[in-house]
Structure formats: C-alpha cells, structure tokens
Amino acid sequence: MSDQLEKQLLDKLFSDLENDNMVLPTLPEVALRVRETLEDEDAGMSDVARVITTDAALSARLIQVSNSPLLRASRAIESVEVAVTRMGGDMTRNLVTSIAMEQMFQATSDATDTRLRALWEHSTQIAALSHALASQFTKLKPDQALLAGLVHDIGALPILTMAEDIPELLDNEKLLDSIIQKAHPVVGEAILKKWNFSEEIIPVASEHENITRDHAGDADYVDVIIVANMESHLGTDHPHASVDLNTVPAFSKLGLEPEMEVVDVEAVKETQAALG
C-alpha cells in the first residue's frame, strides 16, 4: 500500500510541476527589490541601502552578518550603507537573499514545523561549510557558495507544504522521506529557474545528490555542495556516511583527500550562527 501511495503522490507531484499546477515558493519581497535595484543602471549602492532599511529586521541581521567572521571586516560596520558599500553588489544580493530566506522555512502547521526547522539548520550548515570550502580550495565566490548551500534543498519546501494536506503522508515519516529524496532535486531546479538564479547555481538543486557526478574543468558550485553534504553526514546513520569518499569525484575536484580535516570547524560554526 505504501509503495502504491508513493507512486500516486510522486506521479501527481511531477504532473503538477510539469503542468505549472504546483505552487512554488516566491523569494521574499525585499530580496526581489534589492535584486531589481542592483540591476537598475541608474541606481547606486545608496539606493540599495535604502531598500534594505525599509526592513528593520533585515537591516539588523545584515549589519550583524557584516561584522561576523563571514566577512572579517577590519573595522566595525554600523550602518547598512557602509555594509553594502564594503560588500559590493554581488555579495549584497547574495547575503540579502540568504538572510531573507529564513522567512521561507516557517511552518504553517505544527505537523511540519520540526521538519522545516531541521531543514533550515541543515541548509545553514551546508551554507557555512560551502563558504569555507570555496574560500580555501577553489576560485569560486564564497558568498555565492554560501547561497548555493542555502538553496540546495529548496525543493523540499513545496513537498512539505503538500504533505500538510495529506494526513497519511504526515503520519508515515519513511514515506515522506522517500518522496522528498526522489522529488526534491527536480522541484528545486524548477524553483531556482523561477527565481532567475544563475546557470551556475541552478544545477546545485538538481545535481547535489548525484555523488558520482564528474565533469571537465575546475570545481564548480555543485562540487562544493556535494563535498559539504558528504562532510555533514560523517558519523551519522545517513546513507552517504558509508560511502567511500575516494569514489566521489567532487573531492578530487577540490584537491581534497577524504581523510583531510577540510575546514576550520569553529569558523564554520560562527558562520552558521550568523545565518541564524
């Protein structure tokens, strides 16, 4: 019965996605307005700062993050305008999106609250690890890697929303886990396309579970997320924890030996704390 229900739910989910009947999450309004302002050739960083300051909570968090080890500012940053001027357009857009995303992981029912909290905590952990990995082992932008970490599992959100209306799915954790595992990469890809994310980031959602993925050229953001994910599961009962890391091409792409102590654990914890 469980297998039959899983097939029915997956068929419906993929059908809704293909026919544009699935309600995909939207980026928070302030993140969209920051993006639009940055794309406006007549606007400057002071205009971006004004948009951010319309949201008091976001402003406070941005200043907090600006003063965290994430940016390692030499002097304390006390205003949004100084923060965005110091960071520049790309990093401001990525961090505003990252900070604003926490709003999206708020449950509408007690049934999914625990799962959404766990999903956000995992996403911030992967974001923090990805920032550190990109900084130390690649030529990729650390703030972009951080954002990639936060959105890699975004496809789980609409599935959890769907589950809120299906009691037999909420009551069967194993079934819900299986559906999320099988569907969240393709749903996540659709979300990032809808959000007009860059071609560098979209594959993060669709490919991060493909641990045998290999490609020509230097490490990309998918490689970083795969390594961060594998590292996060070490010592747990997750299936990835028992994988021989020598068989995961992303490690060699980053120039890593599987047994290496890859990142500064305290710095990762501080970055994760800054993200909330």
C-alpha positions in Angstrom: 0.0 0.0 0.0 2.8 2.4 0.9 4.6 1.8 -2.4 1.3 2.4 -4.3 0.7 5.6 -2.4 4.2 6.8 -3.0 3.8 6.2 -6.8 0.5 8.0 -6.8 1.9 11.0 -4.9 5.1 11.2 -7.0 3.1 11.0 -10.2 0.8 13.8 -9.0 3.7 15.9 -7.9 5.6 15.6 -11.2 2.4 16.1 -13.2 1.6 19.3 -11.2 5.2 20.5 -11.7 5.1 19.8 -15.5 1.7 21.5 -15.9 2.5 24.5 -13.8 -0.1 23.5 -11.2 2.4 23.3 -8.3 2.6 26.4 -6.1 6.3 27.1 -5.9 7.7 29.4 -3.2 8.5 33.0 -4.1 11.5 35.0 -2.9 10.8 37.4 -0.1 9.8 40.9 -1.5 12.8 42.7 -0.1 15.2 40.3 -1.8 13.5 40.9 -5.1 13.6 44.7 -4.7 17.3 44.6 -3.9 17.9 42.5 -7.0 15.9 44.9 -9.1 17.7 47.9 -7.7 21.1 46.4 -8.4 20.0 45.7 -12.0 18.9 49.3 -12.4 21.8 51.2 -14.2 20.6 54.5 -12.7 20.7 53.2 -9.1 23.7 53.2 -6.8 24.6 51.4 -3.6 22.9 54.1 -1.5 19.6 53.2 -3.3 20.2 49.6 -2.4 20.8 50.5 1.2 17.5 52.5 1.3 15.6 49.4 0.0 17.2 47.3 2.7 16.5 49.8 5.5 12.7 49.5 4.8 13.0 46.2 6.6 14.3 46.7 10.1 14.9 43.1 10.9 16.8 42.5 7.7 18.9 45.6 8.3 19.9 44.5 11.7 20.7 41.0 10.5 22.8 42.4 7.6 24.9 44.5 9.9 25.3 41.5 12.3 26.5 39.3 9.4 28.7 42.1 8.1 30.5 42.1 11.5 30.7 38.3 11.7 33.7 36.2 10.8 32.0 35.6 7.4 33.4 38.9 6.2 36.2 39.6 8.7 35.7 43.3 8.5 38.8 45.2 9.8 36.6 47.9 11.4 33.1 47.6 12.9 30.3 48.2 10.4 27.5 50.2 12.0 25.2 51.1 9.1 23.6 49.3 6.1 25.1 51.8 3.7 28.6 51.1 4.9 27.9 47.4 4.8 26.6 47.3 1.2 29.4 49.7 0.0 32.0 47.5 1.6 30.5 44.3 0.2 29.6 45.4 -3.4 26.6 44.5 -5.4 27.0 40.7 -5.9 27.8 39.9 -2.3 25.0 42.2 -1.1 22.5 40.5 -3.3 23.6 37.0 -2.2 23.6 37.9 1.5 20.3 39.7 1.4 18.8 36.7 -0.3 20.4 34.3 2.2 19.2 36.3 5.2 15.7 36.8 3.8 15.3 33.0 3.0 14.9 32.1 6.7 11.3 33.5 6.4 10.5 30.8 3.9 11.2 28.0 6.4 8.3 29.0 8.7 5.7 26.2 9.1 2.0 26.8 8.7 1.2 23.8 10.9 2.8 22.1 13.8 3.0 18.9 11.7 5.8 20.2 9.6 7.4 22.7 12.0 10.1 20.2 13.2 11.0 19.2 9.7 11.3 22.7 8.5 13.5 23.7 11.4 15.7 20.7 10.7 15.8 21.6 7.0 16.8 25.2 7.7 19.5 24.0 10.2 20.9 21.6 7.6 20.8 24.3 5.0 22.7 26.8 7.1 25.3 24.1 8.0 25.9 23.3 4.3 26.0 27.0 3.5 28.7 27.6 6.2 30.7 24.6 5.1 30.4 25.6 1.4 31.6 29.2 2.2 34.7 27.7 3.9 35.4 25.2 1.2 35.0 27.7 -1.6 37.3 30.2 0.2 40.0 27.6 0.9 40.0 25.3 -2.1 38.5 27.0 -5.1 38.4 30.2 -7.1 34.7 30.4 -6.7 32.9 33.2 -4.9 32.4 32.2 -1.2 29.2 34.3 -0.9 27.8 32.6 -3.9 28.7 29.2 -2.5 27.0 30.2 0.8 23.8 31.0 -1.1 24.1 27.7 -3.1 24.3 25.9 0.2 21.1 27.5 1.5 19.1 26.7 -1.6 20.4 23.2 -2.4 17.4 21.5 -0.7 14.8 24.2 -1.5 12.8 21.6 -3.5 11.7 20.0 -0.2 9.6 23.1 0.7 6.6 22.6 -1.7 6.7 18.8 -0.9 6.3 19.6 2.8 3.5 22.1 2.0 1.7 19.4 0.0 2.2 17.0 2.9 0.3 19.3 5.3 -2.9 18.4 3.4 -2.3 14.6 3.3 -2.6 13.1 6.8 -1.4 9.6 5.7 1.8 11.2 4.3 2.5 13.1 7.5 1.9 10.0 9.6 4.4 8.0 7.6 7.8 9.5 8.0 9.6 6.9 6.0 7.2 7.5 3.0 7.6 11.3 3.3 11.4 10.9 3.4 11.4 8.7 0.3 9.2 11.2 -1.6 11.4 14.1 -0.6 14.5 12.2 -1.6 13.2 11.3 -5.0 11.5 14.6 -5.9 13.3 17.5 -4.3 16.1 17.8 -6.9 13.7 18.3 -9.8 11.4 20.5 -7.8 14.3 22.6 -6.6 15.6 23.1 -10.1 12.2 24.4 -11.1 12.2 26.9 -8.2 15.7 28.3 -8.9 14.7 28.7 -12.6 11.6 30.6 -11.5 13.7 32.8 -9.3 16.0 33.5 -12.2 19.1 32.2 -10.5 22.3 32.0 -12.5 23.2 28.9 -14.6 26.0 28.3 -12.1 23.6 27.8 -9.2 20.5 26.1 -10.7 22.4 22.7 -11.1 23.1 22.8 -7.4 19.5 21.9 -6.7 19.2 19.3 -9.4 22.6 17.6 -9.1 23.7 17.7 -5.5 22.5 14.2 -4.7 24.5 12.8 -7.7 27.6 12.0 -5.8 29.3 10.2 -8.8 28.9 13.3 -10.9 32.1 14.2 -12.8 32.9 16.8 -15.4 35.7 18.5 -17.2 37.4 21.7 -15.9 37.7 23.2 -12.4 35.5 22.7 -9.4 32.0 24.2 -9.6 29.4 25.1 -7.0 27.8 21.6 -7.3 31.1 20.0 -6.4 31.4 22.3 -3.3 27.8 21.4 -2.2 28.4 17.7 -2.7 31.6 17.8 -0.6 29.8 19.9 2.1 26.9 17.4 2.2 29.2 14.4 2.5 31.2 16.1 5.2 28.0 17.0 7.1 26.8 13.3 7.2 30.1 11.8 8.5 29.5 9.9 11.7 25.7 9.7 11.2 23.4 6.9 10.1 22.7 8.7 6.8 23.4 6.5 3.7 26.1 9.0 2.5 28.1 8.3 5.7 29.0 4.8 4.5 30.1 5.9 1.0 33.8 5.5 0.2 34.8 9.2 -0.4 37.5 8.2 -2.8 34.7 7.3 -5.2 33.2 10.8 -5.1 34.8 12.9 -7.9 33.9 16.2 -6.2 36.6 15.7 -3.6 39.4 15.4 -6.1 37.9 18.4 -8.0 38.6 20.5 -4.8 42.0 18.9 -4.4 40.9 17.1 -1.2 41.9 13.8 0.3 38.9 12.2 2.0 40.7 11.9 5.3 41.8 15.5 5.4 40.4 17.8 8.1 39.0 20.1 5.5 37.8 23.2 7.2 38.1 25.3 10.4 35.2 23.9 12.4 34.9 26.9 14.7 34.7 29.3 11.8 32.0 27.1 10.2 30.0 27.2 13.4 30.3 31.0 13.6 29.2 31.4 10.0 26.2 29.1 10.7 25.3 31.1 13.8 25.5 34.3 11.7 22.9 32.9 9.3 20.5 32.1 12.2 
